[in-house]
Each structure stands twice: as C-alpha cells, then as structure tokens.
C-alpha cells in the first residue's frame, strides 16, 4: 500500500516538475529565437503624461541620496514629473535627507512623511497615492538607481490605453561582493532576461515587481488600489490588473540597478517573505483566475496558475524526494520499477538541467559569458532556496488572509555614495 | 548558423552597426537574439543523432573498457570475487553491464554505532555552520537526514536489504548509460543552438562523453569499495546524493565551462571583435617633418 502510494506520489511530482521544466525550456527557446515585444521603447519625443515617482523608504539613510540624485537627473519634462519620497517612521536620517532635498528642489520633490497608520510598503504607497496627482504612478525602492532614460522608457508603454502596469529589468549592483551576490546575479539574469521577456513575447503574464515600474492611476483605482494586507503587494496587483482586463508590460531594455542581499541570512529572510506573499496571492486568486475565462485567454490562465504556484515547486520537489527515498527502501513495484527508475534518471538529467540552461542563456545574452563558470555553484543557491521556501510554504503565514503587514526590509550594504552610474549589466561601480 | 534577429542585408548591418569614428555599436543585450537557419536544424538533429548513434555502437567496447577498469582496480582495492557481467535491455540495445561479485554485508552493531556518530556529526556541523558557510550547512543537514533514514531502517528492518552490491552497481551503471545516451540530445538543445563554431560544439560533446565514460566506472568502483568496507548502511546516501545527481552536476560544470567560451559571434555582445573594418584616418604628413602621424586607434563601443 505504502509502495503504491509512494509510486503514485512520485509520478505526480514528476508530472508537476515536468510541466515547470518544459516551461523553462520553452521560455528560454522563445527568448532566443522569438520576436521580442518591447512596445514604444524608443519613443523619445511625445506629449508625456504627468508622472509621479514614489520612493518608499524606511531607514534608508544610506542609499536614499543616490536614488533622489538619479531621479533628479533623469530625462523627463520637469513640469510633468513629481518625485514623492515616502518616509514611514524611519529612525535614521532618512527624513532629514528628504527634507533637505525638498528645500533644495521645492517644485520637484514633495516628501510624504508618515508617523502613524498601518506600517508597510503597500500601506505607505496607498496613503501617499491618495494624496497626490498624476496619470502614471511609478515606484522605485530607495536603493534603486535609475538611468537617465529609464522613466521615458517605462512611461512610453502607457501610450497604449490597455496597459495597466509596466515593469523594467532589475540588475544587481553589488555583484562582486560575495558568492551569494554572484549567484543572485545569475538568478536575476535568468528571471528577467529570459523568463519575463519570454512571457512578454508570448503575451502571457509578465509580473509587475512592485519597483522599477509603474501603474496607471485609473487602472489602480478600478481594481481598488493597493491591498495593504498582502505580503506580496506586487504579485497581488499584477493578478488583479490582469483579471480586470489590463495588460502588464515588461520592458527588458529598461534597466535599473539594485543591491541584492550580501548575506545568506538576509537572502533566506527575503525568499521566505516572497514565498509567503506569493502563496497568499495563490490562495486568494487561483480559483477566481481559473473561473475567469471570459476575460482571460486560456494561455494566460495557465501561465497565471503556474506563476502563482511557483513557490510550491520546492514543496513538490521535497515530496518527490520523500517518495524516492520511500521507494528506494521498500523496493520499486515490479510492474513499474524499471519505468520509475528510468523516469527518475531522465528527470534528474533533463529536468534538473532546465534552470541551468535558462540562467546560462541569460548570461550569454547579457554578454557575461564568463559568469557561466559559476553555474555549478547555483546548486548551493537552489538548495538553500528549496528548503527555505518549503519551510515558508508550510508556515501558517503563507495561507492566512488579511494579516496586517509590517516593513520587511532588505538590509543595505552601501557605505559610500554611488558616484558613478553603472554602465554594463551587473557590473556597476560603487565608489 | 544563427544571426542577429532582424538583419536583412550586409549593407544595412554595416550602417546600423557603424559607430563613432568607425567603431562598432553592439546591439543592446535586451534586443539581441538568434535566428533559426538551416544549419541550426542540422546542428540540433544531425549532430546529436550522430553522437547518440556513436555511443550506441560503441556501447560494447565501452562496457569492455569499464570491465577492464573494474578488473585493474579490484585487487588494489581489496575487493573479493570477480568481475561479472549482466545483460540489461536499454531500449533496443542489450548491454553487458559489468559489476563486482563482492557483496556488502548487513550493518553490524559497530557499523550502526559509527553511522549514528556520523549522523550526529553531520547534523551538528549543519546546525553550527553559519554565515558564508550556510549553503554548506544546508547540504550537511540534508546528508544527515538521509543518513538518519538509513540508521532507522537498518536498526528496525529485518535483513535482507532490497538491493545487493552487485545489483546496486549494475543499476548505477544502467543510469550512467542512459545519461550517456541522453547527453548528446541534451547538448544539442542546450548548446548546439548557440552561435558557437562547429569545432567548439564538437569539442564540448566529445569532452562530455569522454569525461562521463571515464567518470561513471570510477564512480561505481568508489561506491563498491565504500559499500564493501562500510556495509549497506552507506548505500542510501551514495545512491541518492552521490549517484545520478553527481553525474548531472558533472554535466552542468562542463556545460557551464562550454557556455563561457568565446564564440566571436553575435552573442558575445560586449566583448567580441568588431566584424566591421574600423574607419581609419587618412595618413597625413606634416609639412615640417617626414615622420608620419600615427593612426588614431578606433574607439568603438565595446561595452553595452
């Protein structure tokens, strides 16, 4: 009985993982050989809409100056751009810095200072957005350093009236700090250069990541604004926009630089938070998405379900391992034994390799071919992520609704000003 | 062969790519891609079939080679018995897989006690390691859990174990043969599709196949020796962690190396040599001197 159950369980796990494996291969091949959709990315002259850029911050004194300086020097009509740094109860010098910039640039920087209300990025954004004007709202985390052309590139897709949100590419700035930052650089490259762009090409659901991107004000109002009780307000927003008929656009050309976690503890906390938030969104919307076939084509429904279920894959993988161990001790059923062993060895070879293929392709496309020598070390990152995400997925917080949130910050490592803007992907110079 | 997406003519390419002072403007990495051409189809269909067929044809001499390796290493490693063969059906082929007739014993009380010590040490090290050793700590914890299952099984389950050493070796090598047969196909769809020159494609697949052909029997010999010395208690960890999974990571490492090679073609976007002859300033002879003025080197965009 146990053997039969383990065998069935293993085959189910292999089937689920095979779907994600095929998805990896398909996306990678599409990114390599498909036609790239990058709507209006080259528009430089236009009647630009009123744009409000939000920079939510909580104890970001180390990095906020770089972000504000970069935003002040972007190529966007000054009379159409408002920069709104949001300070949410910072205890460091974030607020004095914002006030200093507001004094220096009174007609461009309009700080929004919070001392009460529900803490958290989504709550801060919801409150700040209710207080300002603008046709397009853009959000940058405080450690992000946008390039001069970024705002126009991210705003241009909104000339299409069906576009509700736009997302740009996030490139790590502190790549050469540690093994972890190098691995995260590879993972980010795979995620954006291949995964997001392929989804864009295939008219699936590119994900709005909550930063380096913008949302149309009327779209946001139509879907009811930010959900302040969500652990992953960006995924939540993406799903609601798509389910309400809005398009989400990914602009691979629009790169912005961020700091990735430099310590494993911080990385584990980050990925656990993502997993919980993602799973929360899965619980909220998966049924509605499947039943919402009138407004969504079937391929978007399939991609949406796979996207929402992505943080359950480590759980499936662990289940597969438990089934494999059980079958190993108990002996494979005679009628299925050889086929099961063949499936395991084939899946180990072809299935496990899919993610490496995607990452290697992304590095190759990025012109960072030598980084592919790091490929075997990705196993370390996958190992930590698998166990961390599985633990997070098993926690109650993953499946609760309406849980109040708080600031979930990623530690900043920058000790000096980023005086030189990075020129090439992932090789930014911080002096 | 693959080319940059959207290229229609050499002349258009030249104008499109011409930069300041004759340098070359590389396409942005967000825009770059490959095109499907007739050579690509040859690369992904003919080459892998050729290599898979070659592996198929060479399976018998390969098994002979593995048998020879087993024979040579048996005595120095102190393994009793002889090297025998078992005919296994892999697809349409009958393969004579070699294996040692030596047997691994059911763990004794001493083996079990040693196993518990190893488990505790692995778990403790996994819990104590912090900071930059965190991924290694996770790996040790995973090993500890797998070893724990072995400890529990061999403490409570009655003998005999599901697998004998000979059966285990044969199984491991069968998986190895499957990987050898799959490798050319996998390389075709994950490496041959790129714009590498033919010699690099051939070099990678040959290197991979030769490496695996040597690695697999040596891996089996090491497993056999450990199992013979330490009893069956080591079998779960060897099978689950240091078996097929290790073979796949050998593949990943070699693939990563191959993907880091310079192709001097479209995807070496930021560091490939300029395919367009750079603009050269006309030679000028100053009226006061016969010495020619040095030509200014092109400063074409090499970075994106």
Interface residues (C-beta under 8 A of the other chain):
Chain A: X25 X29 X31 X32 X33 X34 X35 X36 X38 X169 X178 X179 X180 X193 X197 X252 X253 X255 X263 X264 X265 X268 X321 X324 X325 X328 X329 X330 X331 X341 X342 X344 X345 X346 X348 X349 X350 X352 X353 X356 X357 X360 X363 X364 X365 X366 X367 X368 X369 X370 X371 X372 X373 X374 X375 X376 X379 X380 X381 X383 X384 X387 X423 X424 X425
Chain B: X5 X26 X28 X29 X30 X31 X32 X33 X34 X35 X36 X131 X132 X134 X135 X136 X138 X139 X141 X142 X146 X149 X153 X157 X162 X171 X174 X175 X178 X179 X182 X183 X186 X189 X190 X193 X194 X236 X239 X240 X244 X245 X247 X248 X249 X251 X252 X253 X255 X256 X257 X259 X260 X261 X262 X267 X268 X269 X270 X271 X303 X304
